[in-house]
Amino acid sequence: MPIKTLARRPRRTVLFATSALAALLAVASCSQSDSTESDASSSPSTGPTASAPLPKPFDADPVTVALVRQSGAGDYFEAWGQGAQKQATAANIKLTVTDARNDNAKQASDLQQAIDSKPAAIIVDHGQTDTIAPLVKKAVAAGIPTIVYDVALPADVTGYINTSQSDESLAQAVLDQMVKDIGQNQKVGLVSATGFAPLDRRGAVWKKVIADNKLQQVFFTGKVTESTATDNIPLVDAALKQHPDVKAIFAPYDEITKGVVQAVKQNNLQDKVKVYGIDISNADLEVMTAAGSPWVATAATDPGQIGAAVVRTIALKLAGQFNEPSVQFPGVLITQQVLKEKNITTVGDVVKAEPKLKLDTVSVADWLPNAA
């Protein structure tokens, strides 16, 4: 999605051109666990294809970086973490990971402990604005380089690196496809949640598309929980029983999308209601390509590639080679039709089909290639 929180001020952004799966993928972004620590090799690693030696501070003992996460259910978060760890190992980073798993109080405690431990840098992956904002301020004030992913912070929080998916372009791509498929002046539904930065940004695009195309939103339901897919099924089931004539549903987070698909099927509406999502995983691709699936399009990035790119960005900052305030990661539109035509069944297949998803030009250096 992935996901978490709202209110983002305009900033100068490094935007690496949004791609679409043009010829190939048609025109057509959340369980409580204890902290874990993953160490890189005791000797510096130059990564898979590095052509230069590691610079300071990566040329000696492993550099400690705290990763403070607020993840949730689904393959997206697992892949994001794996990509981050793989890149950390290649850069001679000891990544110390905590994961609050939808517990805001725990994430606040985790981030405070990270600040107190004085790591070389801190990565914050998702989180609520009110929880994260004062602690990012503290980290910056303590002189700790800090990078956040998909956390929207207010204007008075400065001095950190802001990273995110291009949620607006993801939503626009999939909603353009929806309008192309169903036309204007149709009844549609939204299944999402508020208070989460990616969902709020995607929701803003939804409102504009609704207005521009004279679509009638007949219901808005949904929530993000520890069991998002399962917990949304009864909500969508109730909405569909009241509005069985809806033509399409926008569910802009893949765990929500899977719940919507199940509800549509159990109401035997899969031939009448089209479902549009955001984000992708191997499990999502299986759902999309299943016989009779109503999930006809999604827009996505590769979460493993993003996790790695976030780690590369903070590594470049520590090496004195990155001075931008933000980085935004582009995505692509993926349609069910082309997945089936091209027999695409894994995220790896999608990345092969659209190499720009590898982010090989994002936050890289001769000593720091993409290790994801």
N, C-alpha and C positions, 0 to 999 in steps of 0.2 A: 504494500500500500504505500502500502502502508501508510502510517497515520500518527498524528497527534498535534493538535491545538492551533489556535487561531491568532489573528492580529499580526500582520507582518508589514513593516514599513518598507517603502521603496528603497532599494539599494542598487549600487552599481554592480551588475551581475556579469559573470563570465558565462555566457550562454553558448554552448556548443551545439551547432545546428541541429534542429529537430529533424529526425528522419521518419520516413514512412516505409512500410514494406512494399513500396512502389509496385514493381512488376511482380514481386514474389508474394507479398503478403497483403496485397490489395490496398486500395486507398482507404480503399477504404481510403498507481503507484505505487490483534494486536494481541497459570500455574505458578506459582511462587517458587523461586529457586535460590539456593545459597550462592555466594560469589564463587567464581572459579578462576583459576589462573593458568594461562597457557604460556609457556616459555619458548622463546626461539632457541636455536642452537647456541651453545656457549661461545662459539666462534662466529664472527661476522659472516653473513651470507650476502652474496651479490645478486641473488635472484636468478631467474631462469635464463635471461639473455642479457644481463647487464654488461655494458661495454666499458664501464669505468669503475674504479674502486669506490667504496662507500665513503662519503664525506663525514666530517664531524657533525653530530656526536655519535654517528652510527658505526664508526670505525674501531670501536673498542668493545667494552662490555655491552650487553643488550640494553637498549633504551626502554625504560618503563613508561608505558602509556596506559592510562585508565580508560576503559570503555564502560560507560554507565548506560545501560539499556533499559528500555521500557517496551519489551516485545510482547507478542501474543501468539495466538494459535495460527497455525498455517506454515506452509513451506517457505513463504517469503522471508520470514525472520531467520529461519534456520540457514537459508542460503546466504542471506546478508552477513550473518555472523561467520559463516565458513569462508566467504570471500575476504572479510576483514582479517581473519586469522591467517589465512594463506599469505596475504600481502604483508602482514606484520612479520611473519617468519622470514620472508624474503628480504625485508628491510632491517633485520636485526633488532626488532622491537619485541619486548616482552609485554604482551597485552594482558592486562589484568581486568577481567570481565565480571561485572555484576549485572543482574537482570531482575527488575522489580515486578515484571509480569503483571501489569495493570494495578499495581499497588503504589499509589502516588507517594504515600508517606515513606515507603521503603526506598523509592527512587531518590527522594530528598535526602534520606539518611545515607544512601549509597554515594550520592554526589558530594555530600559534606565530608564523608570519610575519604573520598578520592582527593578532595582539596587538602585535607589534613595530612595525607600521605605524601604530598608534594611530588607527584610524578612529573616527568618531563612534559607531558601534555595530557589533556582530557578530551575524550570523544563522548558526546551525548547523543544517543540514538533514540529518537522519539521522546515524548514526555509532554505533560501538561504545562501550558504557559505559566500559570501561577506557581507551579512547583519549581520549574526550572529557572525562570528569569532571575530571582534574587541570588541563586547559587552560581549562575553563570557570571553575574556581576562580581561575586566574591572570588571566583576562580581567576577572572581577568585582573582584579585588584591585587591578587596574590602573585601576579606575574606568570601564571600558568597558561601557555597557549591552549586555546579551547576551540573546538569545532563542534557544531551541532548538525544533526541530520533530521529533517522534517520536524523541527520545533519552531513555531512562530513566536518570536520574542518582540516585545514592545520597543519603541524608538529609543527609550532611555537606556537600553542595554546595548553596549557597543564594545568593540575591541575583540570580537570573536569572529570565526569564519562560519558563515551560514551556508548549508548545502541542502539541496532538496531535489526531488524529481520535478520535472516541469509539469505540475499537476494541471495547469490550465491547458497546455497543449494536449495532454493525454485525454482530458475530458472533451475538449473540442473535437479531437479526431474521432472518438467513438460516438459522440452525439451527432456529428455530421453524418456518420454512417447510419445511425438510427433514423434520422430524418430522411435520408436517401431511401431507406428500406420501407418506412411506413407512411411517408408523406406528411403534409401539414394537416392542421385541424383534427388531430386524433387525440384520443384519451390515453394518457400515460401515467405511470406511477413512479415514485422515487422511494428507494429503500436505502437509507443511509443513517448518519448520526451527526450531531453538531458538537462543536467543542474540540474537534480534531483538525489540525491544520490542513492536511491533504484533503480531507473530506469537505472542509469548508471552502477551500479553493475550488474544488471540483463542483461543489454545490452552486457557487457563484456563476460558473459557466452554464450549468443546467438552467438556472433562472433566466439567463439571457437567451438561451436556445429556445426555451419554452415561449418567451415573449415574441421572439423574432419569427417563430413558425406557427404562432397561434395554436399551440398545443394546450390541451386541457389536463392539468395535473389533478387526478381524482383521488389520489392518496399519497401520503408521506408517512412512512413508518420505518422502523429499524433501530438497531442498537449495536454497540460493540461491547463484547463481554469476553470472558475466558473461553467460552464455547460459542463464538459468534455465529458460525454456520447453523448449528443446531438451534440456537435460541431465536434466530430470525424466522425459522420455518413457520411457527404458529402465528407470528405477526403478519407474515405475507399471506398465509392461508386465510386469515380473517379478512384481509383487505381484498383478496381475490373473490371471496364469497360475496362481498358487497359490490364489487366492480368486476364481474367476469368478462365484461366487454372491453377491458383495457387492451390496448394494442401492443404496448411495450413497457418494460420496466428498466430503469437505470439503477444499477446497484454498484456504486463506484469503489468497491473494495472486494477483492476476490473471495474472502471468507463469507461476506454478506451475499455475494453473487451465488455461491454454491447453495446457500440456504434458500434463496429465491428460486433457483432451478428446481430444487426438491419440492417446494410448495406449488410451483406451476405444474409439475408432473402429477402430484397427488390430487390436483384439481382437474386433471386430464385436459389441460389447456395448452399443452406444448405445441399444438399445431396452430394456435391462435395468438399466443402471447410470445413476443420476442424479448430476450433478455440481453442487456448490454452491461459489461463490467469494466473494471480496471484492475490491472496487475495480472501476473501469470506465474504458473508453476507447472511442474510435470503433472500434478494431480488436476490442476485446472484444465490443462490440455486434454486430459482423459475425459473430463466432464464435457468439455466443448465438443469433442468429436464422437461422443457416444451416440448411438442411434436415437433419433428423435429428440436430441437435446435442443432446448429453446435458447441456449446461450450462443448467440450468433456472432458476437464481436467483443473484443476487449482491446485495451491499449495498455502497454506495459514497458517497463525497463527490465533488465536482468538484475535482480537484487544482489547476486553474488558479485557482479561487476561493480555495482554501486558501493557495496561494503569495502571492496578493495580500493576504489577510487577515493573514498573518504579517508582511508588510512594513508594512501599516497599523498593526499593533500596536506595532512597534518605533518607528515614526514618532511615534505618539501618546506613547510613553514619552519620546522625545527632546524633544517639545514640552511635557512636564510634564503630560500629560493622561491618563496611564494608570498605575495603581498596583496592579493585581491581580497575583498570582503566577502565574496560569495561564489559558489559554483552551482550551476543547475544542470541536471542530467536529463538528456532527451530520451524520448521513448518512441515506440512505433505502434501502429494499428495492426491488429491481428484478427482476421476474419475466419469464422468456422469453415466457410467455403474453400478458402485457399489452404487451410490446414489439411483438409481432406484431399484436395486435389494434389497437393505436394507430399502427402503422407508424413506430415510433420507431427511428431508425437512427444518431443522433449524440448525443454528450453534450450538445450544445446543445439538442437536442430534449428530453432529460431535464430540463435546467434550466428550460426553458420550461414543462414539465409540472409541475415542483415548484419554484416561484420561491424557496423558502427556501434552496435549494442555492446561491443567489447570495451568501449571507452579507451581504446589504445592511444588516443591523443589527449586524454584528459589527465592532468596532473601527473605527467610522466617526465622522466629524465634519463640520461644515458646510464646512470647508476641505479635508476628506480623504474624498471619496466613494469608493465601490468603482469602481476603474478596470478591473477584469478583464472 
